């Protein structure tokens, strides 16, 4: 899962949102020194990622990809799932999407002092450029994938993957709509953030 989905699974507090997003920024962070609510958020993030990466439906999305992109299947689906969550938000939440996004930005920015430097930079850009709402566009989602390709330290074929996603758009959407409610149930039953 990517940024929007991890925030979706957070509790409605600045510290939980921070922890659920921080799961991608824990390198060099002593988690035991963080407030418990952030620590639990990181644990929830990891639960979501583990369930997603091990799920047969998500694994099936390797099949429509070209040989050179199959190894990046999980990265591609993580980002593309944020696209589908954004456009199908009303099916999974009673909250207004735009209000959720704006409130999430505000709370994350309030909690910056708990974040590692790299995460602060990302959160500031996310808010100023409104990344979460932009996931509604499949083309912008493709740009996000291209951006990730530049952060991979070895030569890769991840950039341009959105062309293959578009060619298999209905399959990605079908998998997401079948998978995401199962992920919701798993998170709710696990109750990682219940202190």
C-alpha positions as a printed Julia matrix, in Angstrom:
195×3 Matrix{Float64}:
   0.0     0.0     0.0
   1.06    3.55   -0.6
   0.58    6.85    1.27
  -3.18    7.29    0.92
  -4.01    3.75    1.97
  -1.73    3.88    5.0
  -3.38    7.1     6.15
  -6.78    5.52    5.53
  -5.93    2.76    8.01
  -4.69    5.17   10.69
  -6.7     6.35   13.66
  -7.94    9.94   13.49
  -5.06   11.48   15.43
  -1.87   13.27   14.42
   0.33   10.64   16.08
  -1.44    7.66   14.5
  -1.36    9.26   11.05
   2.34    9.96   11.58
   3.09    6.39   12.65
   1.12    4.82    9.82
   3.02    6.94    7.32
   6.36    6.55    9.11
   6.52    2.87    8.23
   8.29    3.88    5.02
  10.78    6.13    6.85
  12.08    4.05    9.77
  15.67    3.61    8.63
  17.89    4.86   11.44
  14.91    5.62   13.72
  14.84    4.19   17.25
  11.17    3.27   17.35
  11.26    2.58   21.08
  11.94    6.28   21.7
   8.8     7.35   19.86
   5.45    7.99   21.53
   3.51    4.73   21.85
   0.81    5.93   19.46
   3.37    6.48   16.7
   4.99    3.1    17.41
   1.61    1.38   17.15
   0.99    3.23   13.88
   4.25    1.89   12.46
   3.2    -1.61   13.53
  -0.15   -1.13   11.78
   1.68    0.02    8.63
   3.75   -3.18    8.7
   0.65   -5.31    9.21
  -0.96   -3.73    6.14
   2.17   -4.25    4.02
   2.64   -7.87    5.09
  -0.98   -8.81    4.4
  -0.87   -7.05    1.03
   2.41   -8.54   -0.14
   1.37  -12.09    0.79
  -2.12  -11.95   -0.72
  -2.78  -14.13   -3.77
  -4.92  -11.49   -5.46
  -2.12   -8.94   -5.26
   0.44  -11.51   -6.38
  -1.75  -12.27   -9.41
  -1.0    -8.78  -10.74
   2.45   -9.97  -11.76
   0.86  -11.95  -14.59
  -0.18   -9.09  -16.91
   3.18   -7.33  -16.61
   6.06   -7.68  -19.05
   9.02   -9.81  -17.97
  11.19   -6.79  -17.17
   8.53   -5.29  -14.87
   7.27   -8.38  -13.02
   9.85   -7.9   -10.25
   8.35   -4.47   -9.54
   4.77   -5.74   -9.41
   4.27   -4.94   -5.71
   5.59   -1.39   -6.1
   3.31   -0.81   -9.08
   0.21   -2.22   -7.39
   0.91   -0.28   -4.16
   0.82    3.03   -6.01
  -2.01    2.08   -8.36
  -4.14    0.94   -5.42
  -3.99    4.52   -4.08
  -5.52    5.59   -7.4
  -8.39    3.17   -6.99
  -8.85    4.06   -3.32
  -9.12    7.73   -4.29
 -11.71    7.16   -7.02
 -13.7     4.57   -5.03
 -13.33    6.31   -1.66
 -17.1     6.5    -1.1
 -17.3     2.7    -1.11
 -14.92    2.37    1.83
 -15.41    5.46    3.98
 -18.24    7.68    5.15
 -15.79   10.56    5.42
 -15.66   13.16    2.66
 -12.5    12.48    0.65
 -11.38   16.1     0.3
 -11.93   16.77    4.01
 -10.02   13.63    4.95
  -7.1    14.68    2.77
  -6.98   18.24    4.11
  -7.29   17.13    7.74
  -4.57   14.52    7.22
  -2.19   17.16    5.87
  -2.9    19.47    8.8
  -2.34   16.77   11.41
   0.82   15.45    9.77
   2.3    18.94    9.57
   1.5    19.47   13.27
   3.46   16.33   14.16
   6.57   17.04   12.06
   8.81   17.3    15.13
   8.37   13.52   15.6
   9.41   12.72   12.03
  12.83   11.92   10.61
  14.16   14.61    8.29
  13.39   12.74    5.05
   9.8    12.19    6.13
   9.37   15.87    7.02
  10.5    16.79    3.51
   8.09   14.31    1.91
   5.14   15.38    4.07
   5.74   19.06    3.29
   5.81   18.3    -0.45
   2.82   16.0    -0.18
   0.76   18.76    1.42
   1.95   21.65   -0.75
   1.45   19.68   -3.99
  -1.66   17.81   -2.79
  -0.35   14.38   -3.73
  -3.23   12.48   -2.14
  -5.94   14.09   -4.26
  -3.81   13.85   -7.38
  -3.96   10.04   -7.19
  -7.42   10.34   -8.76
  -5.58   10.87  -12.05
  -4.11    7.7   -13.53
  -1.54    9.81  -15.37
  -0.34   11.48  -12.16
  -0.27    8.03  -10.57
   2.05    7.03  -13.41
   4.28   10.01  -12.62
   4.48    8.79   -9.02
   5.67    5.39  -10.24
   8.24    7.08  -12.5
   9.46    9.08   -9.52
   9.93    5.88   -7.52
  12.03    4.43  -10.34
  14.57    7.22   -9.8
  14.91    6.33   -6.11
  15.82    2.7    -6.82
  19.6     2.48   -6.59
  20.07    0.17   -9.56
  19.14    0.46  -13.22
  15.51   -0.56  -13.62
  12.55   -0.66  -15.99
   9.97    0.66  -13.55
   9.51    4.01  -15.3
   6.71    3.94  -17.84
   4.96    1.03  -16.11
   1.68    2.95  -16.15
   1.36    2.04  -19.85
   1.03   -1.61  -18.83
  -1.34   -0.72  -15.99
  -3.59    1.19  -18.4
  -3.59   -1.8   -20.76
  -4.81   -3.95  -17.85
  -6.78   -1.26  -16.01
  -9.94   -3.33  -15.52
  -7.97   -6.21  -14.03
  -6.17   -3.93  -11.57
  -9.46   -2.34  -10.58
 -11.16   -5.71  -10.13
  -8.35   -7.0    -7.92
  -8.39   -3.84   -5.84
 -12.14   -3.92   -5.28
 -12.0    -7.57   -4.24
  -8.85   -7.26   -2.14
  -9.34   -3.99   -0.26
 -12.37   -5.08    1.83
 -10.36   -8.13    2.91
  -7.54   -5.85    3.99
 -10.02   -3.68    5.9
 -11.33   -6.72    7.75
  -7.8    -7.88    8.56
  -6.82   -4.5    10.01
 -10.03   -4.22   12.02
  -9.69   -7.72   13.45
  -5.99   -7.28   14.27
  -6.63   -4.14   16.37
  -2.92   -3.26   16.37
  -3.57    0.33   17.44
  -5.92   -0.48   20.29
  -3.89    0.57   23.36
